[in-house]
């Protein structure tokens, strides 16, 4: 495993938890692309259930797109990939896109001018808008580690007071 990989610390922690709880080695891969899981379904495999799949698909996308046309647009030989994959006996995957997607939708572009460097542009993230997903993660982890409600409340309150404090103060001033 690459020690510089940002998923390494959580992967090691999870493998230790699994090994301790189930007394079995937790082999894993980071950024794993199994050759058995295609990103694009094959129409032959869908044929038996195509009618119901079309109905579900069209209800999800407001009938804007035709399922078969969308499948054709996607590259045919791509496989699905996972942030972390735990091999047998565990056989499960973890994806962390929720954080990335949530933080990305809550960013805005800023510009600044400095005498030494001139005009720069950068993305500023509004983390307080991502608080619900952060709280949800804290709750799951607190449950796993057996934290009391009081400890969880402290963690969530700490988040508000220290991580979001500056953002909340800036809002009050406006």
N, C-alpha and C positions, 0 to 999 in steps of 0.2 A: 504494500500500500504506500502511496506517495504521502510522505509526512507533511508536505506543503498543501495538500488538498484540504479545502475548507470543510469537507464532510468527514474528514478523518476523526476529529475529536468525538463527535456524536456517534459515529459508527463504532469506535472502540468502546465507548460508554455502553451503547446498546448491546454489543456482543458480550461484554462483561455481565450485564444484567441477565441476559438470556442464559449464559453459562452457569451463573450462580443459581438462578431459579430452577433450571431444568437439568443441571449437571451434565450437559452435553456441549461439545465444542460448537461454536457459532462461526462457521465459515461464511465469508461475505465477499462481495465485490462492490466497488464504488464505480459509479457511472457505467453500469453494466448493460450491454445490449445483447440479449439472448437471441439466437438465430431461430428460435421456435415461436416467437411472438411477433407477428407481422403488424405493422402500423395500419395497413390497409387490408380490409377484409376481401377475400376472394368471392366474386359473385356466385361461383359454384357452391361455396359453403353457405352462402346466405339464401340460396334459392328456396329452401323449404320454409323459411320464415320471412321472406322478402316483403310480403304484404304488411305484416304487423310492424316490421322494422321501418318501412316507408312511412307508416302512420305516425310512429313515435318520432322519427326524424323530422317529419314535416311539422309536427306539433311543437317541437323544440326550436325550430328555426322559422316559425310562422309561414310555412309553405313558400319561403323565398327561393329555396334551392331544391333541385331534384337530386335525390340521393345518388343515383348512378353517375350523374355528371360530376358530383363532388368527389366521388371515389376515383373517377378517371383523372381528375386534376392532381391527385396526390401521387408522388413517386411510387412506383410499383414494388420496388425491392427494399424498401425501408423496413427496419425492425424497430420495435418499441424499445426505449431505453429507460432505465431506472436510476435514480440518484444512488440508492443503496439496494442491493439484493442480498438477502440472507439465504444461503443454499440449504439443502436438506440437512437436517430433518425439519427445519423451520419453514423454508420455501415461502418467503414473503418479501414484498418490495416496499420501499419508502420513497415518497416524492415530497419535495419541499417547495414546490412551485407556488403554493398558496402565499407564502411570505413574499416571494419575489414579485408575483403578480400584484399583490395588495400594495406593496411599497411602490411599485412602478406606477400604479394608477394614482397614488397620492404624492406625486412629485410635481414640481413646477420648475420651469427654466428661469434662472436669474442671470442678470448681467451686473458686472461691477467694473469700476475703473480704478486702477492703481497707477501711481506715478511711475513705479519701477517696471511694471509689466504691461501697462496699458489696459485695454478692455478685455475682460474675460467673461466667458459664459460657463455656467455650471448648473447641475441639477441639484435642487434642494428638496429633501424629503420631509414631508409633514407626518412624522411618526404618530402623532396623536390620533390621526385618522385610521391608523392601523391597530389601534389599541384593542378592539374587539378580538382580532385574531391572536394578538399577543396574550390577552387574558385567557382565551380558550386554550392556548398551548400551556400557559402556566397552570391552569386547572387540571389538565390531563397529567402533567408532570407531578403536580402536588399529590394527585390521587395515587399515581404509581409509587411515589416515594413515601406515601403514608403521612403526608403533612396534615396537621389539624386545620380546621377552618380558620383559626386565628393566624396560623403561619401563612396560609394562602392569602388571607386578607392583608397581611403585612406586605407580602410580595406585590400584590396588585396596588396597594396604597403607595408603596415605595416607587412603583412605576409612575404613578400620578405625580407624586411629590418631587422626585428627583429627575426622572427621565423626561417627563412632560412639563415640568415646572416652568422652564424658560419659555416654552411655546405658549403655555397658558397665560403667563405674565404678559407676553407680547400681545396676545389677543385682548387682554384687559385694557392695555394702553391705547388700543385703536379705537 
